Amino acid sequence: MMDKRSVVQILLLSFLTLHFTTCLPFRDTKPKPPPQADGGNDAELDDPAMNRAVDLDVDNKGDDPGVPVIGDDRDEENADEGNNDHDEADDVKLKDEELKFVKIPDGVQKLPVEKLRPVDHMDVVKLEHDGDINKEFHKEMFLGNHEEFENDRYEEAESKLKDIVFKVDGDQDGKLSVAELEGWVMSKMEEHFDEALKENEEIFKHLDPDNNGKVHWKEYYVHFLLAKGYPADVAKRHVVDYDQIELDADSKEELIRYKFRWSDADSEPMDNELTRVEFMAFRHPEQSEKTLNNMVVSIMSGIDTDGDGIITEKEFTALPPGEVEGEEFQNMDKSWQKERQEEFKNSMDLNHDGKVTKEELRKYLDPRNPGQALMEAKNLISFMDDNRDNTLSMEEIMKHKDIFISSKVMNFAANVHDEF
């Protein structure tokens, strides 16, 4: 029986063979939601041990009001007759009470679902949620909005890269110093933060029509359903009794993951409502001390295999289970391990004691760590400074331009390897 990595090889070879003759859609593997408690999604999300109630019912339709309470001597028919009117009145009162949180004006314009989704990839953060190295980090720190480069032809991207080099070279001496690179990287980081804040403000205003400075989970839930194409009246009723819409499996999985992130961002008082600052933490966990700490714990637990509270170089560079066949894939394994080994030694283990503590990991991940810009400036020089004069010339940068601009086909190959 083939293991997962053998399957990946076959998929990758098929893609490269067909790349120039057909367009095959490729779906990135989604992060999995936290492990479910016995009983399914609802049992887990309503578990009182979760610190607060999570009102996202994605499978169950609720308890049958016709089933008598255990220990009641009345039969089922008498129980129904005696309680129907009372139950219906209570249901109406309960729904009215819950709907008070849903402040969505009639005819409101829906947001694209991409705007509502919290980010999975975090710009200017060195590791992804799953502990993989952020392949775009150097692009994000040096180019800023590197997506523009990816849409250009290779020659156009080269020309833009040269323009950036001229801008970074403040004294126009033809060389980029550590100080010039540090200042430039810091400005790019601020651009990312400003862009995230601006987008957060626009989305929050849309979700908070009464300007009370808070967005309830049910409001977010309704907007998510609107973005998925459901009518407003159906969406509003669904967040109360959960029997109006049969959500597809992907939407259920998304909402479960988002509810956990919502709860992570919900600081005291934990009221299922997010302020602007908390909503920013929901969408960008790297922007909040609380959610950044949660991310540190999550990444640490995924890499620290012996559970001793530290990450060793061996743990950080460990290959996933399974064997690969063929020289090409074996070389990709070696390259992957070498990349992580260098990252561990040069960027994570700053005191060079062979281990990374939780605090070291936090500093490494925190994009607002004052030392991040200087560290990246030094890293860029170490990658490209061929003549070891501690500066970068135009020739050196263009010789190593694949750090910033590269073939999409080769990017796909590397990303598939890393994914598995």
Secondary structure, 3 states (H helix, E strand, C coil): CCCHHHHHHHHHHHHHHHCCCCCCCCCCCCCCCCCCCCCCHHHHHCCHHHCCCCCCCCCCCCCCCCCCCCCCCCCHHHHHHHHHHHHHHHHHHHHHHHHCCCCCCCCCCCCCHHHHCCCCCCCCCCECCCCCECCCHHHHHHCCCCHHHHCCCHHHHHHHHHHHHHHHCCCCCCEECHHHHHHHHHHHHHHHHHHHHHHHHHHHHHHCCCCCCCEEHHHHHHHHHHHCCCCHHHHHHHHHHCCCCCCCHHHHHHHHHHHHHHHHHCCCCCCCEECHHHHHHHHCHHHCHHHHHHHHHHHHHHHCCCCCCCEEHHHHCCCCCCCCCCHHHHHHHHHHHHHHHHHHHHHHCCCCCCEECHHHHHHHHCCCCCCHHHHHHHHHHHHHCCCCCCCEEHHHHHHCHHHCCCCHHHHHHHHHHHHC
